[in-house]
Amino acid sequence: MATTDSQDHGQLKRVMGPKLLLLFIVGDILGTGVYALTGQVAAEVGGAAWLPFLVAFGVALLTALSYLELVTKYPRAAGAALYVHKAFGVHFLTFIVCFTVMCSGLTSAATASQAFAANLFAAMGIEAEKHWITLGALGFMTLVMLVNFRGATESVRANVVLTLIELSGLLMVILLGFYAMSDGQADFSRVVAFDTPEDKSVFLAVTSATALAFFAMVGFEDSVNMAEETHDPSRIFPKVMLTGLGITAVIYVLVSICAVALVPVGELAKSSTPLVLVVKRAAPDLPVEYIMPIISMFAVANSALINMMMASRLLYGMSRQGVLPSFLAHVHRKNQTPWTAILFTTALAFGLIILVSLTDSQAIRALGGTTALLLLGVFAFVNVAVLVLRRDKVKHKHFSINRIVPWLGAGACLFLVTPLTGRDVIQYQVAGWLLLLGVVMWFVTWLARRREAKMELDPSALE
């Protein structure tokens, strides 16, 4: 998160117009989710894999509308923690929200590392066993840590390039899929067929798949951190964010239709690189089967790096403000990077990769589902914060929504958090252990500093 107190730290330069902001939002949403989880979503509902993505888009849209009211009302680069802090003023709750966002970055990066390893072996033409994919994921996470140590930063231009690479892979799936369909290779009867697990009703299967597909829709919330660097955010943000969400929803629906029409659901569900399988089936005589894994690697690598940088900086910022142990605030003298926070978050990511790989046969599904679970909890608070902050008036004009929208958004997010969706138990276990770790660290810090000034977290001043 960027510093936002304009009086003490200066204002950020406004460099983003509608086009760059749109690319930023689309690029942030696209990535690991659709590349890695299309097969898992299809395993829940059969050929109607497009439906969970559509429902997930609806839930994301409700929450995005709440974010739009808040970001145009408070155009600062602080996000959910700032909104919850303004609404409730409970510092421990602010900390939990901030720590949850940090944890979602870890689980998202761990998901990306598994997907990266799977695509790496696919690009090499090797059918790797599970333990090799785990080792590959750990190796990739080590590389991310080293890049993070060097002080890599995300620029708008780099985001544009990586977004275009991600888009090219998904457009390749759609175009080749349509070409194969026109050539009579598709079975359209699968696209509308519900083939749910024996122990689940259609409703439970759809909600379970939606809870998983929601991982592919997250990322739009990160764009609020660009508010201070956007020209006229109160006017630009609503149109651009809604357009970005709409574009990604259309892409996801088309990709899922192509996938199930060309590849039987059983094969998709077993594959750790489902879109590579779709491209192979659509164009078996073209060398694209080697290109697609490389594009997928670019997509998930960018996601992993950004999330690990975000996680380490949030941890560093919370430590500097005295709500987490002080050793996490150490900065490397030469590189000027938070090296202890980087080591700590990398160790947690290692633990997540190993733990989930040992306890669950579908590591990507478990870690991606945990990311969605954590963020859905945060989004529920954001939706409620909109209602609470209605009494806080500001002088400038801002985007405003009907009161029913945040109520529906909060209800939908809370429902997708509950076990009623059929979530795998491991997702609750991983999320619970991560949040328990945060509470323990906060409590240890409180014991060490209880005689000093009161522990308070200011989300608008996080580094």
Contacts in CASP RR format, 6 or more apart in sequence:
PFRMAT RR
TARGET T0000
AUTHOR 0000-0000-0000
METHOD contacts of the structure
MODEL  1
MATTDSQDHGQLKRVMGPKLLLLFIVGDILGTGVYALTGQVAAEVGGAAW
LPFLVAFGVALLTALSYLELVTKYPRAAGAALYVHKAFGVHFLTFIVCFT
VMCSGLTSAATASQAFAANLFAAMGIEAEKHWITLGALGFMTLVMLVNFR
GATESVRANVVLTLIELSGLLMVILLGFYAMSDGQADFSRVVAFDTPEDK
SVFLAVTSATALAFFAMVGFEDSVNMAEETHDPSRIFPKVMLTGLGITAV
IYVLVSICAVALVPVGELAKSSTPLVLVVKRAAPDLPVEYIMPIISMFAV
ANSALINMMMASRLLYGMSRQGVLPSFLAHVHRKNQTPWTAILFTTALAF
GLIILVSLTDSQAIRALGGTTALLLLGVFAFVNVAVLVLRRDKVKHKHFS
INRIVPWLGAGACLFLVTPLTGRDVIQYQVAGWLLLLGVVMWFVTWLARR
REAKMELDPSALE
1 77 0 8 1.000
1 78 0 8 1.000
1 79 0 8 1.000
1 81 0 8 1.000
1 225 0 8 1.000
1 310 0 8 1.000
1 313 0 8 1.000
1 314 0 8 1.000
1 459 0 8 1.000
1 462 0 8 1.000
1 463 0 8 1.000
2 12 0 8 1.000
2 77 0 8 1.000
2 225 0 8 1.000
2 228 0 8 1.000
3 9 0 8 1.000
3 77 0 8 1.000
3 460 0 8 1.000
3 461 0 8 1.000
3 462 0 8 1.000
3 463 0 8 1.000
4 12 0 8 1.000
4 76 0 8 1.000
4 77 0 8 1.000
4 78 0 8 1.000
4 228 0 8 1.000
4 460 0 8 1.000
4 461 0 8 1.000
5 460 0 8 1.000
5 461 0 8 1.000
11 228 0 8 1.000
12 77 0 8 1.000
12 228 0 8 1.000
12 229 0 8 1.000
13 229 0 8 1.000
14 228 0 8 1.000
14 229 0 8 1.000
14 230 0 8 1.000
14 231 0 8 1.000
15 156 0 8 1.000
15 229 0 8 1.000
16 24 0 8 1.000
16 156 0 8 1.000
16 226 0 8 1.000
16 229 0 8 1.000
16 230 0 8 1.000
16 231 0 8 1.000
17 230 0 8 1.000
17 231 0 8 1.000
17 236 0 8 1.000
18 236 0 8 1.000
18 239 0 8 1.000
18 240 0 8 1.000
20 156 0 8 1.000
20 160 0 8 1.000
21 223 0 8 1.000
21 226 0 8 1.000
21 230 0 8 1.000
21 236 0 8 1.000
21 237 0 8 1.000
21 240 0 8 1.000
22 240 0 8 1.000
22 243 0 8 1.000
22 244 0 8 1.000
23 159 0 8 1.000
23 160 0 8 1.000
23 163 0 8 1.000
24 156 0 8 1.000
24 159 0 8 1.000
24 163 0 8 1.000
24 223 0 8 1.000
24 226 0 8 1.000
25 219 0 8 1.000
25 220 0 8 1.000
25 223 0 8 1.000
25 240 0 8 1.000
25 241 0 8 1.000
25 244 0 8 1.000
25 245 0 8 1.000
26 163 0 8 1.000
26 167 0 8 1.000
26 244 0 8 1.000
26 247 0 8 1.000
26 248 0 8 1.000
27 159 0 8 1.000
27 162 0 8 1.000
27 163 0 8 1.000
27 166 0 8 1.000
27 167 0 8 1.000
28 219 0 8 1.000
28 220 0 8 1.000
28 222 0 8 1.000
28 223 0 8 1.000
29 216 0 8 1.000
29 217 0 8 1.000
29 218 0 8 1.000
29 219 0 8 1.000
29 220 0 8 1.000
29 244 0 8 1.000
29 245 0 8 1.000
29 248 0 8 1.000
30 163 0 8 1.000
30 166 0 8 1.000
30 167 0 8 1.000
30 170 0 8 1.000
30 248 0 8 1.000
30 251 0 8 1.000
30 299 0 8 1.000
31 166 0 8 1.000
31 216 0 8 1.000
31 299 0 8 1.000
31 300 0 8 1.000
31 302 0 8 1.000
31 303 0 8 1.000
32 108 0 8 1.000
32 111 0 8 1.000
32 112 0 8 1.000
32 115 0 8 1.000
32 215 0 8 1.000
32 299 0 8 1.000
32 300 0 8 1.000
32 303 0 8 1.000
32 304 0 8 1.000
32 368 0 8 1.000
33 111 0 8 1.000
33 115 0 8 1.000
33 215 0 8 1.000
33 216 0 8 1.000
33 368 0 8 1.000
34 170 0 8 1.000
34 216 0 8 1.000
34 251 0 8 1.000
34 252 0 8 1.000
34 255 0 8 1.000
34 275 0 8 1.000
35 115 0 8 1.000
35 119 0 8 1.000
35 275 0 8 1.000
35 296 0 8 1.000
35 299 0 8 1.000
35 300 0 8 1.000
36 111 0 8 1.000
36 114 0 8 1.000
36 115 0 8 1.000
36 118 0 8 1.000
36 272 0 8 1.000
36 273 0 8 1.000
36 274 0 8 1.000
36 300 0 8 1.000
36 364 0 8 1.000
37 212 0 8 1.000
37 213 0 8 1.000
37 215 0 8 1.000
37 216 0 8 1.000
37 364 0 8 1.000
37 365 0 8 1.000
37 368 0 8 1.000
38 49 0 8 1.000
38 255 0 8 1.000
38 256 0 8 1.000
38 259 0 8 1.000
38 268 0 8 1.000
38 274 0 8 1.000
38 275 0 8 1.000
39 49 0 8 1.000
39 259 0 8 1.000
39 265 0 8 1.000
39 268 0 8 1.000
39 269 0 8 1.000
39 271 0 8 1.000
39 274 0 8 1.000
40 212 0 8 1.000
40 269 0 8 1.000
40 362 0 8 1.000
40 364 0 8 1.000
40 365 0 8 1.000
41 49 0 8 1.000
41 52 0 8 1.000
41 53 0 8 1.000
41 209 0 8 1.000
41 212 0 8 1.000
41 213 0 8 1.000
41 256 0 8 1.000
42 49 0 8 1.000
42 256 0 8 1.000
42 259 0 8 1.000
42 260 0 8 1.000
42 265 0 8 1.000
42 266 0 8 1.000
42 268 0 8 1.000
42 269 0 8 1.000
42 274 0 8 1.000
43 197 0 8 1.000
43 265 0 8 1.000
43 266 0 8 1.000
43 268 0 8 1.000
43 269 0 8 1.000
44 52 0 8 1.000
44 196 0 8 1.000
44 197 0 8 1.000
44 200 0 8 1.000
44 205 0 8 1.000
44 206 0 8 1.000
44 208 0 8 1.000
44 209 0 8 1.000
44 212 0 8 1.000
45 51 0 8 1.000
45 52 0 8 1.000
45 194 0 8 1.000
45 195 0 8 1.000
45 196 0 8 1.000
45 202 0 8 1.000
45 205 0 8 1.000
45 206 0 8 1.000
45 209 0 8 1.000
46 190 0 8 1.000
46 193 0 8 1.000
46 194 0 8 1.000
46 195 0 8 1.000
46 196 0 8 1.000
46 260 0 8 1.000
46 265 0 8 1.000
47 190 0 8 1.000
47 191 0 8 1.000
47 192 0 8 1.000
47 193 0 8 1.000
47 194 0 8 1.000
47 195 0 8 1.000
47 260 0 8 1.000
47 265 0 8 1.000
48 191 0 8 1.000
48 192 0 8 1.000
48 193 0 8 1.000
48 194 0 8 1.000
48 260 0 8 1.000
49 209 0 8 1.000
49 256 0 8 1.000
49 257 0 8 1.000
49 259 0 8 1.000
49 260 0 8 1.000
49 265 0 8 1.000
50 191 0 8 1.000
50 252 0 8 1.000
50 253 0 8 1.000
50 256 0 8 1.000
50 257 0 8 1.000
50 260 0 8 1.000
51 206 0 8 1.000
51 209 0 8 1.000
52 206 0 8 1.000
52 209 0 8 1.000
52 210 0 8 1.000
52 212 0 8 1.000
52 213 0 8 1.000
53 213 0 8 1.000
53 216 0 8 1.000
53 217 0 8 1.000
53 249 0 8 1.000
53 252 0 8 1.000
53 253 0 8 1.000
53 256 0 8 1.000
54 249 0 8 1.000
54 253 0 8 1.000
55 206 0 8 1.000
55 210 0 8 1.000
55 213 0 8 1.000
56 210 0 8 1.000
56 213 0 8 1.000
56 214 0 8 1.000
56 216 0 8 1.000
56 217 0 8 1.000
57 217 0 8 1.000
57 245 0 8 1.000
57 246 0 8 1.000
57 248 0 8 1.000
57 249 0 8 1.000
57 252 0 8 1.000
58 412 0 8 1.000
59 210 0 8 1.000
59 214 0 8 1.000
59 217 0 8 1.000
59 409 0 8 1.000
59 412 0 8 1.000
59 413 0 8 1.000
59 416 0 8 1.000
60 214 0 8 1.000
60 217 0 8 1.000
60 218 0 8 1.000
60 220 0 8 1.000
60 245 0 8 1.000
61 242 0 8 1.000
61 245 0 8 1.000
62 383 0 8 1.000
62 405 0 8 1.000
62 406 0 8 1.000
62 408 0 8 1.000
62 409 0 8 1.000
62 412 0 8 1.000
63 221 0 8 1.000
63 379 0 8 1.000
63 382 0 8 1.000
63 383 0 8 1.000
63 409 0 8 1.000
63 413 0 8 1.000
64 220 0 8 1.000
64 221 0 8 1.000
64 241 0 8 1.000
64 242 0 8 1.000
64 245 0 8 1.000
65 401 0 8 1.000
65 405 0 8 1.000
65 406 0 8 1.000
66 382 0 8 1.000
66 383 0 8 1.000
66 385 0 8 1.000
66 386 0 8 1.000
66 401 0 8 1.000
66 405 0 8 1.000
66 406 0 8 1.000
66 409 0 8 1.000
67 220 0 8 1.000
67 221 0 8 1.000
67 224 0 8 1.000
67 241 0 8 1.000
67 382 0 8 1.000
68 237 0 8 1.000
68 238 0 8 1.000
68 241 0 8 1.000
68 242 0 8 1.000
68 399 0 8 1.000
68 401 0 8 1.000
69 386 0 8 1.000
69 398 0 8 1.000
69 399 0 8 1.000
69 400 0 8 1.000
69 401 0 8 1.000
70 79 0 8 1.000
70 83 0 8 1.000
70 224 0 8 1.000
70 382 0 8 1.000
70 385 0 8 1.000
70 386 0 8 1.000
70 389 0 8 1.000
71 79 0 8 1.000
71 224 0 8 1.000
71 227 0 8 1.000
71 233 0 8 1.000
71 237 0 8 1.000
72 233 0 8 1.000
72 234 0 8 1.000
72 237 0 8 1.000
72 238 0 8 1.000
72 398 0 8 1.000
72 399 0 8 1.000
73 389 0 8 1.000
73 392 0 8 1.000
73 394 0 8 1.000
73 398 0 8 1.000
73 399 0 8 1.000
74 82 0 8 1.000
74 83 0 8 1.000
74 86 0 8 1.000
74 394 0 8 1.000
75 227 0 8 1.000
75 228 0 8 1.000
75 230 0 8 1.000
75 233 0 8 1.000
75 234 0 8 1.000
76 82 0 8 1.000
76 227 0 8 1.000
76 228 0 8 1.000
76 460 0 8 1.000
77 224 0 8 1.000
77 225 0 8 1.000
77 226 0 8 1.000
77 227 0 8 1.000
77 228 0 8 1.000
77 229 0 8 1.000
78 224 0 8 1.000
78 225 0 8 1.000
78 459 0 8 1.000
78 460 0 8 1.000
78 462 0 8 1.000
79 221 0 8 1.000
79 224 0 8 1.000
79 225 0 8 1.000
79 459 0 8 1.000
80 97 0 8 1.000
80 101 0 8 1.000
80 221 0 8 1.000
80 378 0 8 1.000
80 379 0 8 1.000
80 381 0 8 1.000
80 382 0 8 1.000
81 94 0 8 1.000
81 97 0 8 1.000
81 98 0 8 1.000
81 101 0 8 1.000
81 457 0 8 1.000
81 459 0 8 1.000
81 462 0 8 1.000
82 459 0 8 1.000
82 460 0 8 1.000
83 382 0 8 1.000
83 385 0 8 1.000
83 386 0 8 1.000
83 389 0 8 1.000
84 93 0 8 1.000
84 94 0 8 1.000
84 97 0 8 1.000
84 381 0 8 1.000
84 382 0 8 1.000
84 385 0 8 1.000
85 91 0 8 1.000
85 94 0 8 1.000
85 457 0 8 1.000
85 458 0 8 1.000
85 459 0 8 1.000
86 385 0 8 1.000
86 389 0 8 1.000
86 392 0 8 1.000
87 384 0 8 1.000
87 385 0 8 1.000
87 388 0 8 1.000
87 389 0 8 1.000
88 94 0 8 1.000
88 385 0 8 1.000
88 388 0 8 1.000
91 323 0 8 1.000
91 455 0 8 1.000
91 456 0 8 1.000
91 457 0 8 1.000
92 442 0 8 1.000
93 381 0 8 1.000
94 457 0 8 1.000
94 459 0 8 1.000
95 318 0 8 1.000
95 323 0 8 1.000
95 442 0 8 1.000
95 457 0 8 1.000
96 435 0 8 1.000
96 439 0 8 1.000
97 378 0 8 1.000
97 381 0 8 1.000
98 314 0 8 1.000
98 318 0 8 1.000
98 457 0 8 1.000
98 459 0 8 1.000
98 462 0 8 1.000
99 314 0 8 1.000
99 318 0 8 1.000
99 435 0 8 1.000
99 438 0 8 1.000
99 442 0 8 1.000
100 374 0 8 1.000
100 375 0 8 1.000
100 377 0 8 1.000
100 378 0 8 1.000
100 435 0 8 1.000
101 314 0 8 1.000
101 374 0 8 1.000
101 375 0 8 1.000
101 378 0 8 1.000
102 310 0 8 1.000
102 311 0 8 1.000
102 314 0 8 1.000
102 315 0 8 1.000
102 318 0 8 1.000
102 345 0 8 1.000
103 311 0 8 1.000
103 374 0 8 1.000
103 431 0 8 1.000
103 434 0 8 1.000
103 435 0 8 1.000
104 218 0 8 1.000
104 371 0 8 1.000
104 374 0 8 1.000
104 375 0 8 1.000
104 378 0 8 1.000
105 307 0 8 1.000
105 308 0 8 1.000
105 310 0 8 1.000
105 311 0 8 1.000
105 371 0 8 1.000
106 307 0 8 1.000
106 308 0 8 1.000
106 311 0 8 1.000
106 345 0 8 1.000
106 348 0 8 1.000
106 349 0 8 1.000
106 352 0 8 1.000
106 434 0 8 1.000
107 352 0 8 1.000
107 367 0 8 1.000
107 368 0 8 1.000
107 369 0 8 1.000
107 370 0 8 1.000
107 371 0 8 1.000
107 374 0 8 1.000
107 430 0 8 1.000
107 431 0 8 1.000
107 434 0 8 1.000
108 215 0 8 1.000
108 218 0 8 1.000
108 303 0 8 1.000
108 304 0 8 1.000
108 307 0 8 1.000
108 367 0 8 1.000
108 368 0 8 1.000
108 371 0 8 1.000
109 141 0 8 1.000
109 144 0 8 1.000
109 303 0 8 1.000
109 304 0 8 1.000
109 305 0 8 1.000
109 307 0 8 1.000
109 308 0 8 1.000
109 311 0 8 1.000
109 349 0 8 1.000
110 137 0 8 1.000
110 141 0 8 1.000
110 349 0 8 1.000
110 352 0 8 1.000
110 353 0 8 1.000
110 356 0 8 1.000
110 367 0 8 1.000
111 215 0 8 1.000
111 364 0 8 1.000
111 367 0 8 1.000
111 368 0 8 1.000
111 371 0 8 1.000
112 300 0 8 1.000
112 301 0 8 1.000
112 303 0 8 1.000
112 304 0 8 1.000
112 307 0 8 1.000
113 136 0 8 1.000
113 137 0 8 1.000
113 138 0 8 1.000
113 139 0 8 1.000
113 140 0 8 1.000
113 141 0 8 1.000
113 144 0 8 1.000
113 300 0 8 1.000
113 304 0 8 1.000
113 349 0 8 1.000
113 353 0 8 1.000
114 133 0 8 1.000
114 134 0 8 1.000
114 137 0 8 1.000
114 272 0 8 1.000
114 353 0 8 1.000
114 357 0 8 1.000
114 363 0 8 1.000
114 364 0 8 1.000
114 367 0 8 1.000
115 272 0 8 1.000
115 273 0 8 1.000
115 296 0 8 1.000
115 300 0 8 1.000
115 364 0 8 1.000
116 136 0 8 1.000
116 137 0 8 1.000
116 140 0 8 1.000
116 297 0 8 1.000
116 300 0 8 1.000
116 301 0 8 1.000
116 304 0 8 1.000
117 128 0 8 1.000
117 132 0 8 1.000
117 133 0 8 1.000
117 134 0 8 1.000
117 135 0 8 1.000
117 136 0 8 1.000
117 137 0 8 1.000
117 139 0 8 1.000
117 140 0 8 1.000
118 128 0 8 1.000
118 133 0 8 1.000
118 272 0 8 1.000
118 273 0 8 1.000
118 364 0 8 1.000
119 273 0 8 1.000
119 276 0 8 1.000
119 293 0 8 1.000
119 294 0 8 1.000
119 296 0 8 1.000
119 297 0 8 1.000
119 300 0 8 1.000
120 136 0 8 1.000
120 140 0 8 1.000
120 293 0 8 1.000
120 297 0 8 1.000
121 127 0 8 1.000
121 128 0 8 1.000
121 132 0 8 1.000
121 133 0 8 1.000
122 273 0 8 1.000
122 276 0 8 1.000
122 293 0 8 1.000
123 290 0 8 1.000
123 293 0 8 1.000
123 294 0 8 1.000
123 297 0 8 1.000
125 290 0 8 1.000
130 357 0 8 1.000
130 361 0 8 1.000
130 363 0 8 1.000
131 357 0 8 1.000
133 272 0 8 1.000
133 357 0 8 1.000
133 363 0 8 1.000
134 353 0 8 1.000
134 354 0 8 1.000
134 357 0 8 1.000
134 363 0 8 1.000
137 353 0 8 1.000
137 357 0 8 1.000
138 350 0 8 1.000
138 353 0 8 1.000
138 354 0 8 1.000
140 301 0 8 1.000
140 304 0 8 1.000
141 304 0 8 1.000
141 308 0 8 1.000
141 346 0 8 1.000
141 349 0 8 1.000
141 350 0 8 1.000
141 353 0 8 1.000
142 346 0 8 1.000
144 301 0 8 1.000
144 304 0 8 1.000
144 305 0 8 1.000
144 308 0 8 1.000
144 346 0 8 1.000
145 308 0 8 1.000
145 342 0 8 1.000
145 343 0 8 1.000
145 346 0 8 1.000
147 305 0 8 1.000
148 305 0 8 1.000
148 308 0 8 1.000
148 309 0 8 1.000
148 312 0 8 1.000
148 337 0 8 1.000
148 342 0 8 1.000
148 346 0 8 1.000
149 332 0 8 1.000
149 335 0 8 1.000
149 337 0 8 1.000
149 339 0 8 1.000
149 342 0 8 1.000
150 335 0 8 1.000
150 337 0 8 1.000
151 335 0 8 1.000
151 336 0 8 1.000
151 337 0 8 1.000
152 305 0 8 1.000
152 309 0 8 1.000
154 305 0 8 1.000
154 306 0 8 1.000
154 309 0 8 1.000
162 298 0 8 1.000
162 299 0 8 1.000
162 302 0 8 1.000
165 295 0 8 1.000
165 298 0 8 1.000
165 299 0 8 1.000
166 295 0 8 1.000
166 298 0 8 1.000
166 299 0 8 1.000
166 302 0 8 1.000
167 251 0 8 1.000
168 295 0 8 1.000
169 275 0 8 1.000
169 292 0 8 1.000
169 295 0 8 1.000
169 296 0 8 1.000
169 299 0 8 1.000
170 251 0 8 1.000
170 255 0 8 1.000
170 275 0 8 1.000
171 251 0 8 1.000
172 279 0 8 1.000
172 288 0 8 1.000
172 291 0 8 1.000
172 292 0 8 1.000
172 295 0 8 1.000
173 255 0 8 1.000
173 258 0 8 1.000
173 259 0 8 1.000
173 275 0 8 1.000
173 278 0 8 1.000
173 279 0 8 1.000
173 282 0 8 1.000
173 292 0 8 1.000
174 251 0 8 1.000
174 254 0 8 1.000
174 255 0 8 1.000
174 258 0 8 1.000
176 258 0 8 1.000
176 278 0 8 1.000
176 279 0 8 1.000
176 282 0 8 1.000
176 283 0 8 1.000
176 288 0 8 1.000
177 186 0 8 1.000
177 258 0 8 1.000
177 261 0 8 1.000
177 262 0 8 1.000
177 278 0 8 1.000
177 282 0 8 1.000
178 258 0 8 1.000
179 282 0 8 1.000
179 283 0 8 1.000
180 186 0 8 1.000
180 262 0 8 1.000
180 281 0 8 1.000
180 282 0 8 1.000
180 283 0 8 1.000
181 188 0 8 1.000
181 258 0 8 1.000
181 261 0 8 1.000
181 262 0 8 1.000
185 262 0 8 1.000
185 281 0 8 1.000
185 282 0 8 1.000
186 261 0 8 1.000
186 262 0 8 1.000
187 261 0 8 1.000
187 262 0 8 1.000
188 261 0 8 1.000
190 260 0 8 1.000
190 261 0 8 1.000
190 264 0 8 1.000
190 265 0 8 1.000
191 257 0 8 1.000
191 260 0 8 1.000
191 261 0 8 1.000
194 202 0 8 1.000
194 205 0 8 1.000
195 265 0 8 1.000
196 202 0 8 1.000
196 204 0 8 1.000
196 205 0 8 1.000
197 205 0 8 1.000
200 208 0 8 1.000
200 422 0 8 1.000
204 420 0 8 1.000
204 421 0 8 1.000
204 422 0 8 1.000
207 415 0 8 1.000
207 416 0 8 1.000
207 420 0 8 1.000
207 421 0 8 1.000
207 422 0 8 1.000
208 421 0 8 1.000
208 422 0 8 1.000
208 423 0 8 1.000
210 416 0 8 1.000
210 421 0 8 1.000
211 369 0 8 1.000
211 372 0 8 1.000
211 373 0 8 1.000
211 376 0 8 1.000
211 416 0 8 1.000
211 421 0 8 1.000
211 422 0 8 1.000
211 423 0 8 1.000
212 365 0 8 1.000
212 368 0 8 1.000
212 369 0 8 1.000
212 372 0 8 1.000
213 252 0 8 1.000
214 372 0 8 1.000
214 375 0 8 1.000
214 376 0 8 1.000
214 416 0 8 1.000
215 368 0 8 1.000
215 369 0 8 1.000
215 371 0 8 1.000
215 372 0 8 1.000
216 252 0 8 1.000
217 245 0 8 1.000
217 248 0 8 1.000
217 249 0 8 1.000
218 371 0 8 1.000
218 372 0 8 1.000
218 375 0 8 1.000
220 241 0 8 1.000
220 244 0 8 1.000
220 245 0 8 1.000
221 375 0 8 1.000
221 379 0 8 1.000
221 382 0 8 1.000
223 237 0 8 1.000
223 241 0 8 1.000
227 233 0 8 1.000
227 237 0 8 1.000
230 236 0 8 1.000
230 237 0 8 1.000
234 396 0 8 1.000
234 397 0 8 1.000
234 398 0 8 1.000
234 399 0 8 1.000
237 399 0 8 1.000
238 399 0 8 1.000
255 275 0 8 1.000
258 278 0 8 1.000
258 282 0 8 1.000
259 268 0 8 1.000
259 274 0 8 1.000
259 275 0 8 1.000
259 278 0 8 1.000
260 268 0 8 1.000
262 278 0 8 1.000
262 281 0 8 1.000
262 282 0 8 1.000
263 274 0 8 1.000
263 277 0 8 1.000
263 278 0 8 1.000
263 281 0 8 1.000
267 277 0 8 1.000
268 274 0 8 1.000
268 277 0 8 1.000
268 278 0 8 1.000
271 277 0 8 1.000
272 364 0 8 1.000
273 293 0 8 1.000
273 296 0 8 1.000
275 292 0 8 1.000
275 296 0 8 1.000
276 289 0 8 1.000
276 292 0 8 1.000
276 293 0 8 1.000
276 296 0 8 1.000
279 288 0 8 1.000
279 289 0 8 1.000
279 292 0 8 1.000
280 289 0 8 1.000
283 289 0 8 1.000
308 342 0 8 1.000
308 345 0 8 1.000
308 346 0 8 1.000
308 349 0 8 1.000
311 345 0 8 1.000
312 338 0 8 1.000
312 341 0 8 1.000
312 342 0 8 1.000
312 344 0 8 1.000
312 345 0 8 1.000
313 338 0 8 1.000
313 341 0 8 1.000
313 462 0 8 1.000
313 463 0 8 1.000
314 462 0 8 1.000
315 324 0 8 1.000
315 328 0 8 1.000
315 338 0 8 1.000
315 341 0 8 1.000
315 344 0 8 1.000
315 345 0 8 1.000
316 328 0 8 1.000
316 329 0 8 1.000
316 331 0 8 1.000
316 338 0 8 1.000
316 341 0 8 1.000
316 463 0 8 1.000
317 329 0 8 1.000
317 462 0 8 1.000
317 463 0 8 1.000
318 324 0 8 1.000
318 328 0 8 1.000
318 457 0 8 1.000
318 462 0 8 1.000
319 325 0 8 1.000
319 326 0 8 1.000
319 327 0 8 1.000
319 328 0 8 1.000
319 329 0 8 1.000
319 341 0 8 1.000
320 329 0 8 1.000
320 463 0 8 1.000
321 456 0 8 1.000
321 457 0 8 1.000
321 458 0 8 1.000
321 461 0 8 1.000
321 462 0 8 1.000
322 445 0 8 1.000
322 449 0 8 1.000
322 455 0 8 1.000
323 442 0 8 1.000
323 445 0 8 1.000
323 455 0 8 1.000
323 456 0 8 1.000
323 457 0 8 1.000
324 438 0 8 1.000
324 441 0 8 1.000
324 442 0 8 1.000
324 445 0 8 1.000
325 441 0 8 1.000
325 444 0 8 1.000
325 445 0 8 1.000
325 448 0 8 1.000
327 340 0 8 1.000
328 338 0 8 1.000
328 340 0 8 1.000
328 341 0 8 1.000
328 344 0 8 1.000
329 338 0 8 1.000
329 340 0 8 1.000
329 341 0 8 1.000
330 338 0 8 1.000
330 339 0 8 1.000
330 340 0 8 1.000
330 341 0 8 1.000
331 337 0 8 1.000
331 338 0 8 1.000
331 339 0 8 1.000
332 338 0 8 1.000
332 339 0 8 1.000
348 434 0 8 1.000
348 437 0 8 1.000
352 367 0 8 1.000
352 430 0 8 1.000
353 363 0 8 1.000
353 367 0 8 1.000
355 430 0 8 1.000
356 363 0 8 1.000
356 366 0 8 1.000
356 367 0 8 1.000
356 426 0 8 1.000
356 430 0 8 1.000
357 363 0 8 1.000
359 426 0 8 1.000
360 366 0 8 1.000
360 424 0 8 1.000
360 426 0 8 1.000
365 424 0 8 1.000
366 424 0 8 1.000
366 426 0 8 1.000
366 427 0 8 1.000
366 430 0 8 1.000
367 430 0 8 1.000
369 423 0 8 1.000
369 424 0 8 1.000
369 427 0 8 1.000
370 426 0 8 1.000
370 427 0 8 1.000
370 430 0 8 1.000
370 431 0 8 1.000
372 416 0 8 1.000
373 417 0 8 1.000
373 423 0 8 1.000
373 427 0 8 1.000
373 428 0 8 1.000
373 431 0 8 1.000
374 431 0 8 1.000
374 434 0 8 1.000
376 413 0 8 1.000
376 414 0 8 1.000
376 416 0 8 1.000
376 417 0 8 1.000
377 413 0 8 1.000
377 414 0 8 1.000
377 417 0 8 1.000
379 409 0 8 1.000
379 413 0 8 1.000
380 409 0 8 1.000
380 410 0 8 1.000
380 411 0 8 1.000
380 413 0 8 1.000
380 414 0 8 1.000
380 417 0 8 1.000
383 406 0 8 1.000
383 407 0 8 1.000
383 409 0 8 1.000
383 410 0 8 1.000
383 411 0 8 1.000
383 413 0 8 1.000
384 406 0 8 1.000
384 410 0 8 1.000
386 401 0 8 1.000
386 406 0 8 1.000
387 403 0 8 1.000
387 406 0 8 1.000
387 407 0 8 1.000
390 403 0 8 1.000
415 421 0 8 1.000
419 428 0 8 1.000
442 455 0 8 1.000
445 455 0 8 1.000
446 455 0 8 1.000
449 455 0 8 1.000
END
